[in-house]
Amino acid sequence: MLYLTIIGGAFIAWLILVFLFTPAIPYHIEAPIDTRSDHFIHVLESTCHSTLERDNKVEILTDGTMFYPAMLDAIRGARETVNMECYIFKRGEIGNRFIEALADRARAGVRVTIVMDAVGSFGAFHRSARPLREAGCRIEPYQRMRWYSLARLNNRTHRELLVVDGQIAFVGGAGVADWWWKPGGKRHRSGRPMWRDMMARIEGPLVADIQGVVAENWLECCGEILTGPLTYKRSVAAGASPAFAIKSSPSDRATVSRVLFQTLVEASARRVRITTPYFLPDKAFRGAPPRAASTSSSSCRGGTRISVGYGSRAGGCTASCSKRASGFSNTVPG
């Protein structure tokens, strides 16, 4: 049995080496791009496998006190379909409101489809799913832990999406939990501020693209391809904002979102503003501002300046990483 022990030890050592020391991709753009040109849009459409959708209405909602009421109002007004995908869904004051609104619509005959990440909603999925299923909602966990899926254990859905009647969509960084809703969170811990986050409320042609993103992980959960006319509505102009829906997943070594970030930063001529809870730039991203500055036009001789706003809990790690890259400045919201 000694040889089995040796083989097992060698395999574990190889696995550790692969996870810790696989060389990162040295991302960089081939040539400078004028962000004001049609070519820039064409490059983004081609590399991100997306299409620029025009005539959208986009409303930015900051903090749970703004986006949760808007999301609940949209759900309560649903007449045909509600499609939702989230990483975090926790029972509590706001979670119970969502369960009540979703269950009420399902009992009224609205087709409610929900994907919750099995890890992000761990411990709350079954307690949340039971009343929803009893009301007629269709709900599935994403990437439930099974012996045959251990290699994909870290493949989670961090998408926070809501599409109502194929006409209204919400996209952003917040799941459903009390810590986005009130100070202290579910356990009312004094001194803990409410988490800051943003969601965008969208109407217009972009909604169908977002619906297609929701459909991808529903398919992975249960094999059903969403194709009904109630799910995908015809494009109707709702505003004047052009926008992309960029779909990315860790299934490939080079992800679409990573390619997008590198292209946007290196193509920038003056300023980039980033708001994120975590900012851990790799070597290629840290080198993007100097490269952008070296290719900027004479009218923008000062080069590119990148401002990063991040949460205070991630501040120490973020600051230490971004200090090593010229062109970055840091902001920690109060």
Secondary structure, DSSP 8 states (H G I E B T S, - for coil): -HHHHHHHHHHHHHHHHHHHH--------SS---TTSHHHHHHHHHHTT---EEEEEEEEEESHHHHHHHHHHHHHT-SSEEEEEES-B--SHHHHHHHHHHHHHHHTT-EEEEEEETTTTTTTHHHHHHHHHHHT-EEEEES---GGGGGGTT-----EEEEETTTEEEEES--BSGGGTSTTTTTT-TT------EEEEEESTHHHHHHHHHHHHHHHHH------TTTS-------SEEE------TTSSS-HHHHHHHHHHHH-SSEEEEE-S-----HHHHTHHHHHHHH--GGGTT--EEEEE--GGGHHHHHHHHTTSTTEEEE---
